[in-house]
Amino acid sequence: MVNENMTEKEQIAILIDQYTDLQRIKAAADKDKEIAYQIKATKAKLEAMGIVTEDLDI
């Protein structure tokens, strides 16, 4: 998600979010449940910005 149109601080914030999300998954007792939560939260953020996520689902 990091691109050249973002400020350095925006890029850092996104990377910190990704890092903490991965740490949450790694530490989760129920990894599948945590991954499902992360997907749900990210999907909600994308849809709030007007991005349709249905075509992204596997």
PDB file of N, H, CA, C and O in Angstrom:
ATOM      1  N   MET A   1       0.809  -1.206   0.000  1.00  0.00           N
ATOM      2  CA  MET A   1       0.000   0.000   0.000  1.00  0.00           C
ATOM      3  C   MET A   1       0.853   1.272   0.000  1.00  0.00           C
ATOM      4  O   MET A   1       0.331   2.362  -0.233  1.00  0.00           O
ATOM      5  N   VAL A   2       2.107   1.149   0.248  1.00  0.00           N
ATOM      6  H   VAL A   2       2.531   0.263   0.437  1.00  0.00           H
ATOM      7  CA  VAL A   2       2.981   2.316   0.280  1.00  0.00           C
ATOM      8  C   VAL A   2       3.267   2.752  -1.154  1.00  0.00           C
ATOM      9  O   VAL A   2       3.609   1.931  -2.005  1.00  0.00           O
ATOM     10  N   ASN A   3       3.124   4.063  -1.416  1.00  0.00           N
ATOM     11  H   ASN A   3       2.846   4.731  -0.725  1.00  0.00           H
ATOM     12  CA  ASN A   3       3.445   4.564  -2.751  1.00  0.00           C
ATOM     13  C   ASN A   3       4.120   5.921  -2.673  1.00  0.00           C
ATOM     14  O   ASN A   3       4.189   6.537  -1.609  1.00  0.00           O
ATOM     15  N   GLU A   4       4.618   6.378  -3.817  1.00  0.00           N
ATOM     16  H   GLU A   4       4.562   5.877  -4.681  1.00  0.00           H
ATOM     17  CA  GLU A   4       5.408   7.610  -3.859  1.00  0.00           C
ATOM     18  C   GLU A   4       4.596   8.878  -3.625  1.00  0.00           C
ATOM     19  O   GLU A   4       5.184   9.933  -3.388  1.00  0.00           O
ATOM     20  N   ASN A   5       3.272   8.814  -3.682  1.00  0.00           N
ATOM     21  H   ASN A   5       2.794   7.957  -3.874  1.00  0.00           H
ATOM     22  CA  ASN A   5       2.443   9.993  -3.457  1.00  0.00           C
ATOM     23  C   ASN A   5       2.183  10.258  -1.972  1.00  0.00           C
ATOM     24  O   ASN A   5       1.629  11.295  -1.611  1.00  0.00           O
ATOM     25  N   MET A   6       2.579   9.333  -1.131  1.00  0.00           N
ATOM     26  H   MET A   6       3.029   8.490  -1.425  1.00  0.00           H
ATOM     27  CA  MET A   6       2.383   9.485   0.308  1.00  0.00           C
ATOM     28  C   MET A   6       3.587  10.185   0.919  1.00  0.00           C
ATOM     29  O   MET A   6       4.708  10.104   0.418  1.00  0.00           O
ATOM     30  N   THR A   7       3.314  10.871   2.014  1.00  0.00           N
ATOM     31  H   THR A   7       2.402  10.937   2.421  1.00  0.00           H
ATOM     32  CA  THR A   7       4.433  11.458   2.745  1.00  0.00           C
ATOM     33  C   THR A   7       5.182  10.337   3.465  1.00  0.00           C
ATOM     34  O   THR A   7       4.666   9.230   3.620  1.00  0.00           O
ATOM     35  N   GLU A   8       6.381  10.635   3.892  1.00  0.00           N
ATOM     36  H   GLU A   8       6.800  11.534   3.766  1.00  0.00           H
ATOM     37  CA  GLU A   8       7.167   9.641   4.618  1.00  0.00           C
ATOM     38  C   GLU A   8       6.455   9.226   5.905  1.00  0.00           C
ATOM     39  O   GLU A   8       6.478   8.052   6.276  1.00  0.00           O
ATOM     40  N   LYS A   9       5.829  10.176   6.579  1.00  0.00           N
ATOM     41  H   LYS A   9       5.811  11.129   6.277  1.00  0.00           H
ATOM     42  CA  LYS A   9       5.113   9.850   7.824  1.00  0.00           C
ATOM     43  C   LYS A   9       3.914   8.945   7.554  1.00  0.00           C
ATOM     44  O   LYS A   9       3.625   8.053   8.351  1.00  0.00           O
ATOM     45  N   GLU A  10       3.215   9.162   6.442  1.00  0.00           N
ATOM     46  H   GLU A  10       3.450   9.887   5.795  1.00  0.00           H
ATOM     47  CA  GLU A  10       2.090   8.287   6.079  1.00  0.00           C
ATOM     48  C   GLU A  10       2.585   6.873   5.790  1.00  0.00           C
ATOM     49  O   GLU A  10       1.964   5.892   6.198  1.00  0.00           O
ATOM     50  N   GLN A  11       3.715   6.780   5.079  1.00  0.00           N
ATOM     51  H   GLN A  11       4.219   7.577   4.748  1.00  0.00           H
ATOM     52  CA  GLN A  11       4.293   5.469   4.778  1.00  0.00           C
ATOM     53  C   GLN A  11       4.704   4.750   6.063  1.00  0.00           C
ATOM     54  O   GLN A  11       4.469   3.551   6.213  1.00  0.00           O
ATOM     55  N   ILE A  12       5.312   5.482   6.979  1.00  0.00           N
ATOM     56  H   ILE A  12       5.503   6.456   6.858  1.00  0.00           H
ATOM     57  CA  ILE A  12       5.731   4.896   8.254  1.00  0.00           C
ATOM     58  C   ILE A  12       4.513   4.410   9.036  1.00  0.00           C
ATOM     59  O   ILE A  12       4.539   3.317   9.604  1.00  0.00           O
ATOM     60  N   ALA A  13       3.453   5.205   9.072  1.00  0.00           N
ATOM     61  H   ALA A  13       3.431   6.092   8.611  1.00  0.00           H
ATOM     62  CA  ALA A  13       2.248   4.823   9.809  1.00  0.00           C
ATOM     63  C   ALA A  13       1.646   3.534   9.240  1.00  0.00           C
ATOM     64  O   ALA A  13       1.226   2.659   9.996  1.00  0.00           O
ATOM     65  N   ILE A  14       1.606   3.420   7.930  1.00  0.00           N
ATOM     66  H   ILE A  14       1.948   4.132   7.316  1.00  0.00           H
ATOM     67  CA  ILE A  14       1.054   2.214   7.301  1.00  0.00           C
ATOM     68  C   ILE A  14       1.926   0.999   7.625  1.00  0.00           C
ATOM     69  O   ILE A  14       1.410  -0.071   7.945  1.00  0.00           O
ATOM     70  N   LEU A  15       3.219   1.164   7.544  1.00  0.00           N
ATOM     71  H   LEU A  15       3.639   2.034   7.285  1.00  0.00           H
ATOM     72  CA  LEU A  15       4.114   0.049   7.839  1.00  0.00           C
ATOM     73  C   LEU A  15       4.042  -0.365   9.305  1.00  0.00           C
ATOM     74  O   LEU A  15       4.126  -1.555   9.609  1.00  0.00           O
ATOM     75  N   ILE A  16       3.889   0.580  10.209  1.00  0.00           N
ATOM     76  H   ILE A  16       3.820   1.547   9.962  1.00  0.00           H
ATOM     77  CA  ILE A  16       3.710   0.249  11.634  1.00  0.00           C
ATOM     78  C   ILE A  16       2.423  -0.545  11.821  1.00  0.00           C
ATOM     79  O   ILE A  16       2.402  -1.530  12.558  1.00  0.00           O
ATOM     80  N   ASP A  17       1.348  -0.119  11.154  1.00  0.00           N
ATOM     81  H   ASP A  17       1.365   0.681  10.555  1.00  0.00           H
ATOM     82  CA  ASP A  17       0.080  -0.850  11.229  1.00  0.00           C
ATOM     83  C   ASP A  17       0.244  -2.277  10.713  1.00  0.00           C
ATOM     84  O   ASP A  17      -0.239  -3.222  11.338  1.00  0.00           O
ATOM     85  N   GLN A  18       0.920  -2.439   9.581  1.00  0.00           N
ATOM     86  H   GLN A  18       1.312  -1.672   9.073  1.00  0.00           H
ATOM     87  CA  GLN A  18       1.133  -3.781   9.027  1.00  0.00           C
ATOM     88  C   GLN A  18       1.951  -4.640   9.981  1.00  0.00           C
ATOM     89  O   GLN A  18       1.638  -5.811  10.195  1.00  0.00           O
ATOM     90  N   TYR A  19       2.984  -4.065  10.546  1.00  0.00           N
ATOM     91  H   TYR A  19       3.238  -3.113  10.373  1.00  0.00           H
ATOM     92  CA  TYR A  19       3.848  -4.789  11.480  1.00  0.00           C
ATOM     93  C   TYR A  19       3.061  -5.237  12.713  1.00  0.00           C
ATOM     94  O   TYR A  19       3.166  -6.387  13.138  1.00  0.00           O
ATOM     95  N   THR A  20       2.276  -4.327  13.279  1.00  0.00           N
ATOM     96  H   THR A  20       2.190  -3.393  12.933  1.00  0.00           H
ATOM     97  CA  THR A  20       1.517  -4.697  14.479  1.00  0.00           C
ATOM     98  C   THR A  20       0.430  -5.724  14.147  1.00  0.00           C
ATOM     99  O   THR A  20       0.149  -6.608  14.956  1.00  0.00           O
ATOM    100  N   ASP A  21      -0.173  -5.617  12.978  1.00  0.00           N
ATOM    101  H   ASP A  21       0.056  -4.900  12.320  1.00  0.00           H
ATOM    102  CA  ASP A  21      -1.153  -6.626  12.562  1.00  0.00           C
ATOM    103  C   ASP A  21      -0.501  -8.003  12.461  1.00  0.00           C
ATOM    104  O   ASP A  21      -1.062  -8.993  12.930  1.00  0.00           O
ATOM    105  N   LEU A  22       0.669  -8.067  11.858  1.00  0.00           N
ATOM    106  H   LEU A  22       1.125  -7.262  11.477  1.00  0.00           H
ATOM    107  CA  LEU A  22       1.376  -9.341  11.740  1.00  0.00           C
ATOM    108  C   LEU A  22       1.785  -9.883  13.108  1.00  0.00           C
ATOM    109  O   LEU A  22       1.727 -11.090  13.342  1.00  0.00           O
ATOM    110  N   GLN A  23       2.193  -8.999  14.004  1.00  0.00           N
ATOM    111  H   GLN A  23       2.239  -8.018  13.814  1.00  0.00           H
ATOM    112  CA  GLN A  23       2.544  -9.428  15.356  1.00  0.00           C
ATOM    113  C   GLN A  23       1.321  -9.993  16.087  1.00  0.00           C
ATOM    114  O   GLN A  23       1.428 -10.973  16.825  1.00  0.00           O
ATOM    115  N   ARG A  24       0.163  -9.366  15.876  1.00  0.00           N
ATOM    116  H   ARG A  24       0.076  -8.570  15.276  1.00  0.00           H
ATOM    117  CA  ARG A  24      -1.076  -9.864  16.489  1.00  0.00           C
ATOM    118  C   ARG A  24      -1.399 -11.266  15.990  1.00  0.00           C
ATOM    119  O   ARG A  24      -1.783 -12.136  16.771  1.00  0.00           O
ATOM    120  N   ILE A  25      -1.241 -11.480  14.684  1.00  0.00           N
ATOM    121  H   ILE A  25      -0.929 -10.773  14.050  1.00  0.00           H
ATOM    122  CA  ILE A  25      -1.506 -12.804  14.119  1.00  0.00           C
ATOM    123  C   ILE A  25      -0.520 -13.823  14.689  1.00  0.00           C
ATOM    124  O   ILE A  25      -0.910 -14.922  15.084  1.00  0.00           O
ATOM    125  N   LYS A  26       0.741 -13.456  14.727  1.00  0.00           N
ATOM    126  H   LYS A  26       1.058 -12.563  14.407  1.00  0.00           H
ATOM    127  CA  LYS A  26       1.782 -14.352  15.231  1.00  0.00           C
ATOM    128  C   LYS A  26       1.527 -14.759  16.681  1.00  0.00           C
ATOM    129  O   LYS A  26       1.749 -15.912  17.050  1.00  0.00           O
ATOM    130  N   ALA A  27       1.065 -13.819  17.500  1.00  0.00           N
ATOM    131  H   ALA A  27       0.885 -12.883  17.200  1.00  0.00           H
ATOM    132  CA  ALA A  27       0.872 -14.076  18.929  1.00  0.00           C
ATOM    133  C   ALA A  27      -0.499 -14.648  19.269  1.00  0.00           C
ATOM    134  O   ALA A  27      -0.724 -15.069  20.404  1.00  0.00           O
ATOM    135  N   ALA A  28      -1.403 -14.669  18.323  1.00  0.00           N
ATOM    136  H   ALA A  28      -1.221 -14.327  17.401  1.00  0.00           H
ATOM    137  CA  ALA A  28      -2.775 -15.091  18.604  1.00  0.00           C
ATOM    138  C   ALA A  28      -2.853 -16.570  18.963  1.00  0.00           C
ATOM    139  O   ALA A  28      -2.196 -17.411  18.349  1.00  0.00           O
ATOM    140  N   ALA A  29      -3.663 -16.867  19.961  1.00  0.00           N
ATOM    141  H   ALA A  29      -4.197 -16.184  20.459  1.00  0.00           H
ATOM    142  CA  ALA A  29      -3.911 -18.257  20.326  1.00  0.00           C
ATOM    143  C   ALA A  29      -4.682 -18.957  19.209  1.00  0.00           C
ATOM    144  O   ALA A  29      -4.445 -20.129  18.918  1.00  0.00           O
ATOM    145  N   ASP A  30      -5.600 -18.230  18.591  1.00  0.00           N
ATOM    146  H   ASP A  30      -5.793 -17.277  18.827  1.00  0.00           H
ATOM    147  CA  ASP A  30      -6.395 -18.756  17.484  1.00  0.00           C
ATOM    148  C   ASP A  30      -6.066 -17.922  16.245  1.00  0.00           C
ATOM    149  O   ASP A  30      -6.712 -16.908  15.982  1.00  0.00           O
ATOM    150  N   LYS A  31      -5.072 -18.352  15.499  1.00  0.00           N
ATOM    151  H   LYS A  31      -4.547 -19.176  15.712  1.00  0.00           H
ATOM    152  CA  LYS A  31      -4.585 -17.582  14.348  1.00  0.00           C
ATOM    153  C   LYS A  31      -5.663 -17.377  13.289  1.00  0.00           C
ATOM    154  O   LYS A  31      -5.760 -16.297  12.706  1.00  0.00           O
ATOM    155  N   ASP A  32      -6.476 -18.406  13.033  1.00  0.00           N
ATOM    156  H   ASP A  32      -6.397 -19.284  13.507  1.00  0.00           H
ATOM    157  CA  ASP A  32      -7.535 -18.275  12.032  1.00  0.00           C
ATOM    158  C   ASP A  32      -8.537 -17.202  12.438  1.00  0.00           C
ATOM    159  O   ASP A  32      -9.003 -16.436  11.594  1.00  0.00           O
ATOM    160  N   LYS A  33      -8.871 -17.143  13.721  1.00  0.00           N
ATOM    161  H   LYS A  33      -8.493 -17.765  14.407  1.00  0.00           H
ATOM    162  CA  LYS A  33      -9.806 -16.129  14.219  1.00  0.00           C
ATOM    163  C   LYS A  33      -9.205 -14.734  14.073  1.00  0.00           C
ATOM    164  O   LYS A  33      -9.898 -13.796  13.677  1.00  0.00           O
ATOM    165  N   GLU A  34      -7.929 -14.595  14.390  1.00  0.00           N
ATOM    166  H   GLU A  34      -7.366 -15.356  14.712  1.00  0.00           H
ATOM    167  CA  GLU A  34      -7.254 -13.293  14.270  1.00  0.00           C
ATOM    168  C   GLU A  34      -7.160 -12.862  12.817  1.00  0.00           C
ATOM    169  O   GLU A  34      -7.382 -11.692  12.506  1.00  0.00           O
ATOM    170  N   ILE A  35      -6.835 -13.789  11.922  1.00  0.00           N
ATOM    171  H   ILE A  35      -6.655 -14.740  12.174  1.00  0.00           H
ATOM    172  CA  ILE A  35      -6.767 -13.459  10.499  1.00  0.00           C
ATOM    173  C   ILE A  35      -8.140 -13.014   9.999  1.00  0.00           C
ATOM    174  O   ILE A  35      -8.242 -12.048   9.243  1.00  0.00           O
ATOM    175  N   ALA A  36      -9.194 -13.712  10.416  1.00  0.00           N
ATOM    176  H   ALA A  36      -9.111 -14.497  11.030  1.00  0.00           H
ATOM    177  CA  ALA A  36     -10.552 -13.334  10.023  1.00  0.00           C
ATOM    178  C   ALA A  36     -10.881 -11.930  10.525  1.00  0.00           C
ATOM    179  O   ALA A  36     -11.510 -11.143   9.817  1.00  0.00           O
ATOM    180  N   TYR A  37     -10.455 -11.620  11.749  1.00  0.00           N
ATOM    181  H   TYR A  37      -9.944 -12.260  12.324  1.00  0.00           H
ATOM    182  CA  TYR A  37     -10.673 -10.273  12.294  1.00  0.00           C
ATOM    183  C   TYR A  37      -9.925  -9.225  11.480  1.00  0.00           C
ATOM    184  O   TYR A  37     -10.479  -8.174  11.160  1.00  0.00           O
ATOM    185  N   GLN A  38      -8.666  -9.509  11.144  1.00  0.00           N
ATOM    186  H   GLN A  38      -8.216 -10.363  11.404  1.00  0.00           H
ATOM    187  CA  GLN A  38      -7.857  -8.560  10.378  1.00  0.00           C
ATOM    188  C   GLN A  38      -8.481  -8.311   9.004  1.00  0.00           C
ATOM    189  O   GLN A  38      -8.514  -7.176   8.530  1.00  0.00           O
ATOM    190  N   ILE A  39      -8.973  -9.371   8.372  1.00  0.00           N
ATOM    191  H   ILE A  39      -8.946 -10.293   8.757  1.00  0.00           H
ATOM    192  CA  ILE A  39      -9.617  -9.224   7.064  1.00  0.00           C
ATOM    193  C   ILE A  39     -10.879  -8.380   7.197  1.00  0.00           C
ATOM    194  O   ILE A  39     -11.117  -7.490   6.381  1.00  0.00           O
ATOM    195  N   LYS A  40     -11.680  -8.648   8.210  1.00  0.00           N
ATOM    196  H   LYS A  40     -11.487  -9.371   8.873  1.00  0.00           H
ATOM    197  CA  LYS A  40     -12.928  -7.896   8.415  1.00  0.00           C
ATOM    198  C   LYS A  40     -12.643  -6.413   8.646  1.00  0.00           C
ATOM    199  O   LYS A  40     -13.318  -5.554   8.077  1.00  0.00           O
ATOM    200  N   ALA A  41     -11.647  -6.111   9.477  1.00  0.00           N
ATOM    201  H   ALA A  41     -11.099  -6.809   9.938  1.00  0.00           H
ATOM    202  CA  ALA A  41     -11.306  -4.724   9.775  1.00  0.00           C
ATOM    203  C   ALA A  41     -10.773  -3.998   8.540  1.00  0.00           C
ATOM    204  O   ALA A  41     -11.146  -2.854   8.280  1.00  0.00           O
ATOM    205  N   THR A  42      -9.911  -4.657   7.789  1.00  0.00           N
ATOM    206  H   THR A  42      -9.608  -5.587   8.000  1.00  0.00           H
ATOM    207  CA  THR A  42      -9.350  -4.047   6.581  1.00  0.00           C
ATOM    208  C   THR A  42     -10.423  -3.842   5.526  1.00  0.00           C
ATOM    209  O   THR A  42     -10.448  -2.814   4.850  1.00  0.00           O
ATOM    210  N   LYS A  43     -11.312  -4.824   5.384  1.00  0.00           N
ATOM    211  H   LYS A  43     -11.292  -5.660   5.934  1.00  0.00           H
ATOM    212  CA  LYS A  43     -12.414  -4.710   4.425  1.00  0.00           C
ATOM    213  C   LYS A  43     -13.300  -3.514   4.780  1.00  0.00           C
ATOM    214  O   LYS A  43     -13.715  -2.766   3.895  1.00  0.00           O
ATOM    215  N   ALA A  44     -13.587  -3.335   6.058  1.00  0.00           N
ATOM    216  H   ALA A  44     -13.250  -3.943   6.777  1.00  0.00           H
ATOM    217  CA  ALA A  44     -14.410  -2.205   6.484  1.00  0.00           C
ATOM    218  C   ALA A  44     -13.731  -0.876   6.151  1.00  0.00           C
ATOM    219  O   ALA A  44     -14.395   0.063   5.712  1.00  0.00           O
ATOM    220  N   LYS A  45     -12.420  -0.789   6.356  1.00  0.00           N
ATOM    221  H   LYS A  45     -11.881  -1.551   6.713  1.00  0.00           H
ATOM    222  CA  LYS A  45     -11.682   0.435   6.044  1.00  0.00           C
ATOM    223  C   LYS A  45     -11.721   0.725   4.545  1.00  0.00           C
ATOM    224  O   LYS A  45     -11.937   1.864   4.132  1.00  0.00           O
ATOM    225  N   LEU A  46     -11.511  -0.312   3.737  1.00  0.00           N
ATOM    226  H   LEU A  46     -11.336  -1.237   4.073  1.00  0.00           H
ATOM    227  CA  LEU A  46     -11.543  -0.129   2.287  1.00  0.00           C
ATOM    228  C   LEU A  46     -12.923   0.311   1.816  1.00  0.00           C
ATOM    229  O   LEU A  46     -13.040   1.229   1.004  1.00  0.00           O
ATOM    230  N   GLU A  47     -13.965  -0.339   2.321  1.00  0.00           N
ATOM    231  H   GLU A  47     -13.870  -1.085   2.981  1.00  0.00           H
ATOM    232  CA  GLU A  47     -15.324   0.004   1.914  1.00  0.00           C
ATOM    233  C   GLU A  47     -15.710   1.406   2.372  1.00  0.00           C
ATOM    234  O   GLU A  47     -16.468   2.093   1.688  1.00  0.00           O
ATOM    235  N   ALA A  48     -15.194   1.840   3.527  1.00  0.00           N
ATOM    236  H   ALA A  48     -14.578   1.282   4.083  1.00  0.00           H
ATOM    237  CA  ALA A  48     -15.451   3.200   3.999  1.00  0.00           C
ATOM    238  C   ALA A  48     -14.841   4.234   3.060  1.00  0.00           C
ATOM    239  O   ALA A  48     -15.293   5.378   3.003  1.00  0.00           O
ATOM    240  N   MET A  49     -13.799   3.816   2.315  1.00  0.00           N
ATOM    241  H   MET A  49     -13.432   2.886   2.362  1.00  0.00           H
ATOM    242  CA  MET A  49     -13.163   4.717   1.352  1.00  0.00           C
ATOM    243  C   MET A  49     -13.715   4.514  -0.049  1.00  0.00           C
ATOM    244  O   MET A  49     -13.186   5.061  -1.017  1.00  0.00           O
ATOM    245  N   GLY A  50     -14.788   3.720  -0.158  1.00  0.00           N
ATOM    246  H   GLY A  50     -15.217   3.276   0.628  1.00  0.00           H
ATOM    247  CA  GLY A  50     -15.459   3.551  -1.430  1.00  0.00           C
ATOM    248  C   GLY A  50     -14.870   2.481  -2.337  1.00  0.00           C
ATOM    249  O   GLY A  50     -15.175   2.444  -3.529  1.00  0.00           O
ATOM    250  N   ILE A  51     -14.036   1.618  -1.792  1.00  0.00           N
ATOM    251  H   ILE A  51     -13.788   1.648  -0.824  1.00  0.00           H
ATOM    252  CA  ILE A  51     -13.420   0.570  -2.594  1.00  0.00           C
ATOM    253  C   ILE A  51     -14.214  -0.718  -2.434  1.00  0.00           C
ATOM    254  O   ILE A  51     -14.424  -1.196  -1.319  1.00  0.00           O
ATOM    255  N   VAL A  52     -14.650  -1.272  -3.555  1.00  0.00           N
ATOM    256  H   VAL A  52     -14.479  -0.884  -4.461  1.00  0.00           H
ATOM    257  CA  VAL A  52     -15.390  -2.534  -3.541  1.00  0.00           C
ATOM    258  C   VAL A  52     -14.400  -3.664  -3.347  1.00  0.00           C
ATOM    259  O   VAL A  52     -13.406  -3.753  -4.068  1.00  0.00           O
ATOM    260  N   THR A  53     -14.665  -4.531  -2.373  1.00  0.00           N
ATOM    261  H   THR A  53     -15.472  -4.459  -1.788  1.00  0.00           H
ATOM    262  CA  THR A  53     -13.714  -5.591  -2.037  1.00  0.00           C
ATOM    263  C   THR A  53     -14.120  -6.971  -2.533  1.00  0.00           C
ATOM    264  O   THR A  53     -13.336  -7.915  -2.432  1.00  0.00           O
ATOM    265  N   GLU A  54     -15.314  -7.106  -3.061  1.00  0.00           N
ATOM    266  H   GLU A  54     -15.951  -6.339  -3.143  1.00  0.00           H
ATOM    267  CA  GLU A  54     -15.801  -8.432  -3.443  1.00  0.00           C
ATOM    268  C   GLU A  54     -14.904  -9.120  -4.459  1.00  0.00           C
ATOM    269  O   GLU A  54     -14.705 -10.333  -4.382  1.00  0.00           O
ATOM    270  N   ASP A  55     -14.361  -8.372  -5.406  1.00  0.00           N
ATOM    271  H   ASP A  55     -14.523  -7.387  -5.469  1.00  0.00           H
ATOM    272  CA  ASP A  55     -13.494  -8.968  -6.419  1.00  0.00           C
ATOM    273  C   ASP A  55     -12.115  -9.339  -5.860  1.00  0.00           C
ATOM    274  O   ASP A  55     -11.347 -10.034  -6.524  1.00  0.00           O
ATOM    275  N   LEU A  56     -11.804  -8.889  -4.664  1.00  0.00           N
ATOM    276  H   LEU A  56     -12.428  -8.325  -4.124  1.00  0.00           H
ATOM    277  CA  LEU A  56     -10.511  -9.191  -4.051  1.00  0.00           C
ATOM    278  C   LEU A  56     -10.557 -10.469  -3.235  1.00  0.00           C
ATOM    279  O   LEU A  56      -9.512 -11.024  -2.896  1.00  0.00           O
ATOM    280  N   ASP A  57     -11.757 -10.945  -2.915  1.00  0.00           N
ATOM    281  H   ASP A  57     -12.606 -10.494  -3.191  1.00  0.00           H
ATOM    282  CA  ASP A  57     -11.892 -12.145  -2.084  1.00  0.00           C
ATOM    283  C   ASP A  57     -11.410 -13.377  -2.835  1.00  0.00           C
ATOM    284  O   ASP A  57     -11.639 -13.527  -4.035  1.00  0.00           O
ATOM    285  N   ILE A  58     -10.738 -14.250  -2.102  1.00  0.00           N
ATOM    286  H   ILE A  58     -10.552 -14.128  -1.127  1.00  0.00           H
ATOM    287  CA  ILE A  58     -10.244 -15.507  -2.671  1.00  0.00           C
ATOM    288  C   ILE A  58     -11.216 -16.612  -2.320  1.00  0.00           C
ATOM    289  O   ILE A  58     -11.003 -17.764  -2.697  1.00  0.00           O
TER     290      ILE A  58
END
